[in-house]
Amino acid sequence: MADIDPGPGAVAVARAREAALLQERLVAHAATRMTDRAPAPMALPASVYTDPGRFEAERAALFRRLPLVAGLSRDLPAGGTMLFEAAGPSILLTRGRDGAVRAFRNLCTHRGAKLVTGAEGHCLKRARLTCPFHAWTFDLAGRLVAQPGSAGFEGHPAGARDLLPVAVEERHGLLFVQLDGTMDLDAHLGAMAPVLALMALADAEPVRHGAIPCAANWKYALDTYGEGYHFASLHPRNIGITHLSDVAVFDAFGRHHRIAFPTKAMGTLADTPRADWPAMDYNAVHFVFPNSVIFMGSVEPGKTFVQLFRLFPQAVDRMTCRFSVYAPGGVRNEAHRAETEAGYTLTEEVVRTEDYAQAEASFASLREAPDGFAVMLGANEIALQRFHRAVGEAVGMPV
């Protein structure tokens, strides 16, 4: 896919064109009950999920030395501050009146106290950051601007006690933070960048944030987002009613990918002239390596929503998903807000009681598997195969 003009009109045209191309592929797959496939099945050692040493290598290589999605642009308006703590250290994001996004360790440079506490992902407006311990005060650019009892610190170089910066960049409506090292976001996103641009996420208004815990390895839970093979068996009362199981369109963009699933109704369009097909909004699941899933969908034509899932490991057998829902283009009225919130509630329940409940039960069983046991990823689980290979390569432990 070629880069697109960032103007809103050009993005809308490009998104509609991409939706039409996806629709053609989805209809063809639905009609034949075929799915995009890898060349062959793949045996994956159970230790990929259960080995504590591998888990620590993943936390170091993926969650400290790669850009991580901290939120969407409108999560952090001008004059706002927002906590990002799910990856480990407490990070404070700010957006000054100049519109620039900055990130710092949430750590007072006097005695190390937290400057800001509260719920992660929720923005608070403030002009200054004041430490609750001794009232050292910083502006939103991280500069120390007030220091009670400053005479006791005479001789310390100016600026030496400003806040400790963390690498942060804003791109395509997404806020990226990297805990260690220098961020090269262009290299990280690569061919995925224009795909993200299609969604115009900079205009998406946050509606609701929350967290979903799961007592399973973070990769095992993340695997549930990468295949529709389980729709009929695990989701018979919801998505299994509307969508075909084990049928998907897959596109790889380096270590990232996009996957789309056809509805059952699409299977009937193959015998209908293309000009008579109903228009399809752009609908797809986007994976941003290593841990973020962005789903853009619609409840009916013209009513789109964005759901952001970010899975963070806490232990080899425990993770938390930070789940957020957004209204593309902003909330139009209270009815629109209620619809978007209802989508959050329904999705959260399905993910928690079906996907993650199954992940927990399966992971507990997997931990008791005999030495040398391997799970089998089918050729129809192409996204999972590519993901695990990418993780193995990133941590220097190929599968």
Secondary structure by P-SEA (a helix, b strand, c coil): cccccccaaaaaaaaaaaaaaaaaaaaaaaaacccccccbbbbbbccccccaaaaaaaaacccccbbbbccccccccccbbbbbcccccbbbbbbccccbbbbccccccccccccccccccccccccbbbbcccccccccccccccccccccccccccccccccccbbbbcccbbbbbcccccccccccccaaaaaaaaccccccccccbbbbbcccaaaaaaaaccccccccccccccccccccccbbbbbccccbbbbbbcccccccccccccccccccbbbbbbcccbbbbbbbbccccbbbbbbbbbbbccccccccbbbbbbccccccaaaaaaaaaaaaaaaaaaaacaaaaaaaaaaaaaaccccbbbbbcccaaaaaaaaaaaaaaacccc
